[in-house]
């Protein structure tokens, strides 16, 4: 009999002293630990803000992090795992994706001040309840800092969720940022008493050096906060776990490297789904980097124009930075240029927005590399897919998340549903709407063979991810008091039953 039946656990939640402290990765690690230990876990994040998203099997859209966490759990991702997704279109406005479907654009003021937060929270918790009926434990992720005190009355993702779910909650702090004592102490002291009591322990993340040197620090933290430090997790360089936070891009800005196949991904202002290039980045002999610097891109062997949340705005910025001339010159020199989703649209002759989907730019000429015209429209195509290249025997899996239509007379792929996708000019020039197309070794080999005919990608992306989940789980087990974690989850569950 499964443990999840005989020993049900209460939900566990990871909240943070701030953004980018590692909550998503820790959440992912615990998802894999619970799976390894015989439970049937599932992730949950009430509200996510990200331009990296994923399509569920029933054609709904959620944050990429929850899809990754579901994979670590060994289950398909569901829309209930991330009922609210905010996809920024500019500094002030985001597209609201509710229960997997776009429900319009709102400014931050409109979203926080003009939305019925109580009604929204109740709808969110219905998703949580549906998950709880099927999975145990639910592994919940908070968002940003839990002590944005000016927004407490608007909270639908942090401690309000923790209290409603009666989750054993752990505070994550990033010691690599510095100021860990102040951030942990200040966070806990600012919490109302009932929320402070919900915090069962502290996890220090991204520790560099000898963890034994922090023993005194651990003791001080426990004395000043009254909370146990249940784990000190080392900085894990080289561990492969997909991440969705745009902060990761800052760490991937580099330059041309001699002796490598240099792939320059155009660093768009509204770049989305940068996870499209993770497998390329992991491929031996490849130097993949993001850049909006003309000199850097000029040195690339291959240029890829990625997806974007705002095609017209990014197309305009490309011209302002004179990156359009770099890309066009690269193409005219016979060097490979590929476009994914919004990048595919940018490669065409024109992008039209008659309904103002992206803003007040009604149309712009594209780069003119591909003879296609895109017309944006309200609504969005969201689905998982399988594909086969028409001109070669390459095939694989991916997913679509895009607004607009781009008729094609010379498609790149045929989809599993019989539809055609993309435009194929030649082996060195094509565009597609398929995200994750470079997760497939056959596609990578086609692209790299244009630069080096002898280069073969042997990386199995699924195996690579599985190894990453298991390595992460091992690191957490070695550095976190798992006995205490389980004690909290069982004790809390017993208290829930008594209530």
ZADO-236249 format. One record per residue (C-alpha): x, y, z. Coordinates in Angstrom, 3 decimals, padded with zeros to 6 digits. Example, Ala and Ser with C-alpha at 12.3 -4.5 7.8 and 13.67 -1.06 7.14 Angstrom:
ZADO-236249
- X, Y, Z
- 012.300, -004.500, 007.800
- 013.670, -001.060, 007.140
***
This chain:
ZADO-236249
- X, Y, Z
- 000.000, 000.000, 000.000
- 001.316, 003.474, -000.925
- 002.519, 005.801, 001.788
- 000.266, 008.530, 000.443
- -002.679, 006.393, 001.507
- -001.388, 005.098, 004.836
- 000.509, 008.214, 005.921
- -001.166, 011.293, 004.443
- 000.831, 014.479, 004.827
- -000.258, 018.068, 005.152
- 000.776, 020.506, 002.397
- 004.270, 021.969, 002.530
- 004.986, 025.526, 001.395
- 008.172, 027.409, 000.558
- 008.061, 031.190, 000.864
- 010.853, 033.709, 000.460
- 012.551, 036.737, 001.913
- 012.558, 038.067, -001.661
- 012.495, 037.171, -005.347
- 015.067, 034.827, -006.892
- 016.041, 033.234, -003.585
- 015.578, 029.760, -005.073
- 012.017, 028.857, -004.068
- 011.186, 027.289, -007.438
- 014.255, 025.053, -007.460
- 013.771, 023.988, -003.835
- 010.123, 023.275, -004.580
- 011.219, 021.129, -007.517
- 013.673, 019.210, -005.341
- 011.049, 018.424, -002.717
- 008.624, 017.311, -005.441
- 011.183, 014.716, -006.500
- 011.967, 013.704, -002.891
- 008.314, 012.987, -002.112
- 007.998, 010.997, -005.337
- 011.104, 008.986, -004.430
- 009.681, 008.323, -000.974
- 006.529, 006.767, -002.379
- 004.111, 009.663, -002.131
- 002.071, 011.185, -004.928
- 003.005, 014.890, -004.796
- 001.859, 017.767, -006.981
- 003.049, 021.397, -007.181
- 000.923, 024.489, -006.663
- 001.549, 028.195, -007.119
- -001.514, 030.391, -006.833
- -000.105, 033.214, -008.937
- 002.997, 033.308, -011.081
- 004.529, 036.178, -013.028
- 006.635, 034.939, -015.914
- 007.108, 035.087, -019.658
- 008.057, 031.411, -019.628
- 004.934, 029.302, -019.913
- 003.880, 025.844, -020.990
- 000.858, 024.115, -022.526
- -001.037, 021.419, -020.644
- -002.408, 018.365, -022.449
- -005.850, 019.953, -022.548
- -004.486, 023.086, -024.262
- -004.296, 025.425, -021.276
- -001.398, 027.674, -020.261
- 000.537, 027.646, -016.988
- 003.888, 028.882, -015.721
- 006.852, 026.847, -016.911
- 008.105, 026.353, -013.323
- 004.981, 024.427, -012.354
- 005.302, 022.259, -015.472
- 008.891, 021.477, -014.441
- 007.784, 020.712, -010.875
- 005.047, 018.419, -012.176
- 007.679, 016.599, -014.229
- 009.759, 016.186, -011.065
- 006.647, 014.654, -009.473
- 006.347, 012.259, -012.407
- 002.904, 013.544, -013.428
- 001.366, 015.582, -016.224
- 001.019, 019.291, -015.544
- -002.495, 020.609, -014.861
- -003.918, 024.109, -014.958
- -004.850, 023.769, -011.268
- -001.136, 023.893, -010.456
- -000.993, 027.568, -011.492
- -004.458, 029.117, -011.760
- -003.206, 032.712, -012.259
- -000.337, 033.557, -014.607
- 000.723, 037.160, -015.211
- 002.653, 037.709, -018.457
- 004.152, 041.229, -018.584
- 003.666, 043.095, -021.864
- 005.544, 046.178, -020.621
- 006.662, 047.686, -017.308
- 003.110, 048.525, -016.217
- 000.804, 046.042, -017.957
- 000.420, 042.274, -017.956
- -001.750, 039.784, -019.734
- -003.825, 037.918, -017.149
- -004.070, 034.179, -017.806
- -006.767, 032.768, -015.533
- -007.365, 029.035, -015.327
- -005.191, 028.599, -018.389
- -006.889, 031.099, -020.689
- -006.118, 034.787, -021.394
- -008.637, 037.120, -019.767
- -007.355, 040.491, -020.939
- -004.580, 042.922, -020.105
- -004.452, 044.957, -016.903
- -002.116, 047.516, -015.445
- -000.699, 046.772, -012.004
- -003.072, 049.359, -010.519
- -006.083, 047.787, -012.198
- -005.073, 044.283, -011.166
- -004.345, 045.075, -007.527
- -006.946, 047.770, -006.850
- -009.860, 047.014, -009.167
- -009.955, 043.203, -008.988
- -012.141, 041.529, -006.360
- -009.243, 039.900, -004.538
- -011.442, 037.852, -002.209
- -013.403, 036.356, -005.084
- -010.190, 035.673, -006.994
- -008.638, 033.995, -003.956
- -011.664, 031.731, -003.510
- -011.440, 030.659, -007.155
- -007.726, 029.983, -006.741
- -008.316, 027.810, -003.695
- -010.841, 025.755, -005.635
- -007.913, 024.722, -007.826
- -005.915, 023.849, -004.728
- -008.787, 021.765, -003.372
- -009.109, 019.834, -006.635
- -005.407, 019.026, -006.537
- -005.651, 017.958, -002.894
- -008.296, 015.400, -003.799
- -005.865, 013.635, -006.168
- -002.380, 014.224, -004.772
- -000.488, 014.180, -001.474
- 001.391, 016.166, -000.412
- 000.778, 019.410, -002.277
- 004.089, 021.270, -002.597
- 003.269, 024.974, -002.614
- 005.466, 027.813, -003.815
- 005.056, 031.415, -002.715
- 006.015, 034.473, -004.749
- 008.606, 037.160, -004.100
- 008.806, 038.390, -000.525
- 006.150, 037.545, 002.051
- 006.596, 040.926, 003.766
- 005.533, 043.373, 001.078
- 003.421, 044.983, 003.781
- 001.839, 047.520, 001.421
- 000.266, 044.625, -000.508
- -000.772, 042.362, 002.361
- -004.466, 043.078, 001.898
- -004.076, 042.056, -001.766
- -002.267, 038.769, -001.031
- -003.508, 035.720, -002.918
- -000.235, 033.785, -003.236
- 001.750, 033.853, 000.012
- 000.773, 033.563, 003.672
- -002.934, 033.769, 002.954
- -002.525, 030.535, 000.997
- -000.356, 029.033, 003.744
- -003.006, 029.658, 006.391
- -005.940, 028.490, 004.273
- -004.100, 025.336, 003.191
- -002.807, 024.791, 006.755
- 000.588, 024.173, 005.217
- 003.818, 023.558, 007.101
- 005.656, 026.602, 005.794
- 009.399, 027.177, 005.440
- 011.151, 030.482, 004.808
- 013.863, 030.454, 002.122
- 016.675, 033.029, 002.182
- 019.499, 033.507, -000.326
- 022.792, 033.966, 001.540
- 024.618, 034.654, -001.732
- 022.843, 038.023, -001.979
- 024.264, 039.116, 001.382
- 022.320, 040.465, 004.370
- 020.819, 037.100, 005.245
- 020.477, 037.860, 008.976
- 018.595, 041.109, 008.406
- 016.384, 039.649, 005.674
- 015.372, 036.602, 007.742
- 014.941, 038.465, 011.022
- 013.099, 041.373, 009.397
- 010.822, 039.080, 007.406
- 009.751, 037.099, 010.456
- 009.346, 040.106, 012.755
- 007.144, 041.916, 010.263
- 004.722, 038.990, 010.030
- 001.530, 038.997, 012.094
- 001.682, 036.482, 014.932
- -000.563, 033.884, 013.284
- 001.546, 033.947, 010.108
- 004.810, 033.816, 012.060
- 003.549, 030.697, 013.839
- 002.881, 029.057, 010.467
- 006.606, 029.267, 009.654
- 008.110, 025.986, 010.862
- 011.718, 026.638, 009.913
- 014.307, 028.493, 007.850
- 016.238, 027.246, 004.822
- 019.439, 029.072, 003.896
- 020.070, 028.714, 000.167
- 023.082, 029.172, -002.173
- 025.803, 028.908, 000.471
- 029.333, 029.097, -000.952
- 032.266, 027.471, 000.824
- 032.457, 025.271, 003.904
- 028.999, 024.999, 005.463
- 030.635, 024.231, 008.835
- 031.758, 027.864, 008.927
- 028.108, 028.903, 009.249
- 027.444, 026.919, 012.423
- 027.749, 030.080, 014.527
- 025.506, 031.935, 012.103
- 022.921, 029.168, 012.313
- 022.928, 029.396, 016.097
- 022.538, 033.184, 016.006
- 019.644, 033.003, 013.543
- 017.821, 030.445, 015.666
- 018.319, 032.528, 018.818
- 017.094, 035.815, 017.340
- 014.146, 034.355, 015.418
- 013.046, 031.448, 017.589
- 012.853, 029.311, 014.446
- 015.074, 026.336, 013.593
- 017.402, 026.544, 010.615
- 016.436, 023.235, 009.035
- 018.787, 023.362, 006.090
- 021.791, 025.106, 004.570
- 021.862, 024.277, 000.871
- 025.120, 024.836, -001.032
- 025.447, 026.900, -004.174
- 024.992, 024.280, -006.888
- 026.931, 025.316, -009.964
- 026.482, 022.977, -012.921
- 023.291, 021.347, -011.640
- 020.820, 021.226, -014.522
- 017.329, 022.315, -013.504
- 015.147, 024.374, -015.835
- 014.470, 027.805, -014.392
- 011.947, 030.372, -015.541
- 013.095, 033.567, -013.826
- 014.462, 036.168, -016.242
- 017.296, 036.829, -013.785
- 018.868, 033.654, -015.178
- 019.378, 035.409, -018.533
- 021.752, 037.887, -016.901
- 024.043, 034.963, -016.103
- 024.013, 033.802, -019.737
- 025.320, 036.940, -021.391
- 028.703, 036.055, -022.817
- 030.774, 036.487, -025.943
- 032.187, 034.581, -028.897
- 034.416, 031.633, -027.951
- 037.081, 030.355, -030.301
- 036.769, 026.697, -031.292
- 033.039, 026.486, -030.476
- 029.885, 026.679, -032.558
- 028.712, 030.110, -031.449
- 024.948, 030.573, -031.269
- 023.716, 034.086, -030.562
- 020.181, 034.379, -029.234
- 018.890, 037.897, -029.814
- 018.192, 039.401, -026.391
- 014.732, 040.865, -026.906
- 013.213, 043.162, -024.311
- 010.131, 040.941, -023.975
- 011.917, 037.620, -024.588
- 009.761, 034.656, -023.614
- 010.377, 030.927, -023.139
- 014.171, 031.094, -023.005
- 013.979, 027.462, -021.879
- 013.709, 026.760, -025.635
- 017.506, 026.888, -025.758
- 018.461, 024.837, -022.706
- 019.381, 021.712, -024.639
- 021.402, 023.673, -027.191
- 023.226, 025.252, -024.281
- 023.984, 021.816, -022.828
- 025.273, 020.433, -026.145
- 028.989, 019.722, -026.277
- 030.927, 022.052, -028.559
- 028.278, 024.802, -028.449
- 028.666, 028.268, -026.961
- 025.179, 029.744, -026.658
- 024.761, 033.297, -025.416
- 022.148, 036.057, -025.295
- 023.022, 039.473, -026.638
- 021.563, 042.734, -027.908
- 025.019, 043.947, -028.879
- 025.595, 044.197, -032.624
- 029.299, 043.352, -032.400
- 028.608, 040.184, -030.395
- 025.919, 038.957, -032.766
- 028.125, 039.641, -035.786
- 030.526, 036.969, -034.544
- 027.838, 034.283, -034.243
- 027.831, 031.226, -036.452
- 024.077, 030.941, -035.928
- 021.554, 033.614, -034.925
- 018.240, 032.651, -033.329
- 015.426, 035.149, -032.846
- 013.455, 033.851, -029.845
- 009.852, 034.166, -028.761
- 008.545, 037.453, -027.421
- 005.464, 038.614, -025.538
- 005.348, 041.787, -027.663
- 006.453, 041.188, -031.245
- 005.834, 044.700, -032.558
- 007.558, 046.460, -029.683
- 010.601, 044.201, -029.970
- 010.676, 044.590, -033.746
- 010.740, 048.358, -033.266
- 013.559, 048.077, -030.711
- 015.571, 045.804, -033.030
- 015.652, 048.602, -035.572
- 016.471, 051.270, -032.992
- 019.497, 049.221, -031.900
- 020.412, 048.450, -035.554
- 020.230, 044.743, -034.839
- 018.012, 044.311, -037.896
- 020.935, 045.139, -040.179
- 023.141, 042.618, -038.348
- 020.587, 039.815, -038.726
- 019.856, 040.612, -042.374
- 023.588, 040.810, -043.211
- 024.116, 037.478, -041.431
- 021.376, 035.945, -043.574
- 022.675, 037.468, -046.815
- 026.097, 036.035, -046.042
- 024.493, 032.584, -046.118
- 024.750, 032.025, -042.378
- 021.926, 030.312, -040.432
- 019.067, 032.387, -039.005
- 016.153, 030.707, -037.225
- 013.059, 032.151, -035.551
- 010.835, 030.747, -032.827
- 007.256, 032.016, -032.395
- 007.541, 035.820, -032.184
- 010.990, 035.491, -033.755
- 009.371, 033.707, -036.691
- 006.901, 036.581, -037.021
- 009.770, 039.110, -036.938
- 011.551, 037.271, -039.788
- 008.566, 037.837, -042.108
- 007.626, 040.708, -044.410
- 005.111, 042.335, -042.076
- 003.423, 042.012, -038.683
- -000.101, 043.445, -038.459
- -002.146, 044.160, -035.334
- -005.529, 045.481, -036.542
- -007.234, 044.773, -033.203
- -004.557, 046.383, -031.028
- -003.721, 043.119, -029.292
- -000.204, 044.277, -028.394
- -000.795, 048.010, -028.149
- -001.039, 051.045, -030.393
- 001.281, 049.946, -033.216
- -001.037, 048.786, -036.007
- 001.673, 047.275, -038.227
- 005.395, 047.206, -038.922
- 007.510, 045.777, -041.714
- 009.434, 042.698, -040.628
- 012.999, 041.791, -041.508
- 011.895, 040.438, -044.892
- 013.877, 037.230, -044.556
- 010.825, 034.973, -044.916
- 007.975, 035.753, -047.374
- 005.181, 035.603, -044.775
- 002.787, 038.094, -043.185
- 001.504, 037.702, -039.629
- -001.831, 039.070, -038.439
- -002.237, 039.220, -034.672
- -005.677, 038.618, -033.194
- -007.452, 038.238, -029.870
- -007.195, 034.725, -028.503
- -004.325, 032.318, -028.285
- -003.371, 028.904, -029.632
- -002.083, 026.747, -026.763
- -001.320, 023.075, -027.238
- 001.280, 020.331, -027.021
- 002.296, 018.831, -030.342
- 004.429, 016.345, -032.222
- 005.985, 017.291, -035.541
- 007.954, 016.021, -038.518
- 010.136, 018.175, -040.760
- 008.859, 018.039, -044.316
- 012.250, 018.381, -046.040
- 014.125, 015.948, -043.773
- 013.408, 012.969, -041.518
- 013.741, 014.969, -038.285
- 010.835, 014.731, -035.879
- 010.071, 015.450, -032.245
- 007.768, 017.022, -029.660
- 007.076, 020.582, -028.588
- 004.279, 022.973, -027.767
- 002.598, 026.096, -029.119
- 001.627, 029.253, -027.240
- 000.961, 032.165, -029.579
- -001.491, 034.778, -030.798
- -001.862, 035.451, -034.488
- -001.828, 033.628, -037.788
- 000.997, 033.324, -040.323
- -000.145, 031.637, -043.557
- 002.626, 029.631, -045.204
- 003.201, 028.348, -048.730
- 006.339, 026.386, -047.846
- 005.894, 024.891, -044.362
- 008.732, 023.639, -042.189
- 006.775, 020.942, -040.325
- 003.748, 018.755, -040.469
- 002.031, 018.390, -037.108
- 000.499, 015.272, -035.583
- -002.984, 016.706, -036.214
- -002.267, 017.143, -039.934
- -001.748, 020.918, -039.801
- 001.354, 022.590, -041.196
- 003.668, 024.919, -039.302
- 006.329, 027.484, -040.030
- 008.174, 028.478, -043.168
- 011.161, 026.652, -044.679
- 013.321, 028.802, -046.955
- 016.310, 026.471, -046.784
- 018.265, 024.434, -044.250
- 019.856, 027.624, -042.932
- 016.733, 029.769, -042.799
- 013.410, 028.848, -041.274
- 010.864, 029.894, -038.695
- 008.374, 028.005, -036.545
- 005.732, 028.492, -033.859
- 006.913, 025.370, -032.009
- 008.463, 026.029, -028.623
- 010.769, 023.254, -027.462
- 011.772, 022.409, -031.032
- 015.424, 022.468, -029.942
- 014.709, 019.999, -027.135
- 014.972, 017.352, -029.845
- 018.435, 016.012, -030.741
- 017.474, 015.412, -034.384
- 016.678, 019.099, -034.862
- 019.869, 020.182, -033.101
- 021.926, 017.875, -035.324
- 020.357, 019.383, -038.451
- 021.163, 022.901, -037.299
- 024.700, 022.199, -036.107
- 025.556, 020.183, -039.224
- 025.206, 023.415, -041.205
- 028.297, 024.663, -039.360
- 030.125, 021.401, -038.723
- 028.986, 018.337, -040.664
- 030.773, 016.042, -038.221
- 029.123, 017.415, -035.080
- 026.614, 015.093, -033.449
- 024.466, 015.920, -030.427
- 024.089, 012.855, -028.247
- 022.426, 014.460, -025.245
- 019.119, 012.884, -024.253
- 017.248, 015.875, -022.861
- 014.749, 013.828, -020.875
- 017.540, 011.814, -019.272
- 019.445, 015.023, -018.534
- 016.435, 016.481, -016.738
- 015.815, 013.290, -014.769
- 019.424, 013.258, -013.632
- 019.072, 016.887, -012.583
- 015.960, 016.202, -010.487
- 017.633, 013.272, -008.742
- 020.857, 015.195, -008.087
- 018.844, 018.089, -006.646
- 016.885, 015.722, -004.411
- 020.143, 014.203, -003.149
- 021.634, 017.619, -002.382
- 018.544, 018.617, -000.391
- 018.488, 015.312, 001.517
- 022.149, 015.771, 002.445
- 021.719, 019.337, 003.676
- 018.182, 019.544, 005.089
- 016.802, 017.905, 008.226
- 014.301, 015.687, 006.414
- 013.287, 013.958, 009.648
- 012.145, 017.321, 011.009
- 010.376, 018.152, 007.720
- 008.380, 014.920, 007.824
- 007.624, 015.400, 011.523
- 006.105, 018.818, 010.726
- 004.037, 017.432, 007.870
- 002.640, 014.582, 009.976
- 002.092, 016.671, 013.103
- 000.312, 019.370, 011.105
- -001.882, 016.722, 009.469
- -002.836, 015.351, 012.887
- -003.746, 018.855, 014.046
- -005.832, 019.368, 010.913
- -007.844, 016.221, 011.662
- -008.487, 017.350, 015.239
- -009.749, 020.697, 014.005
***
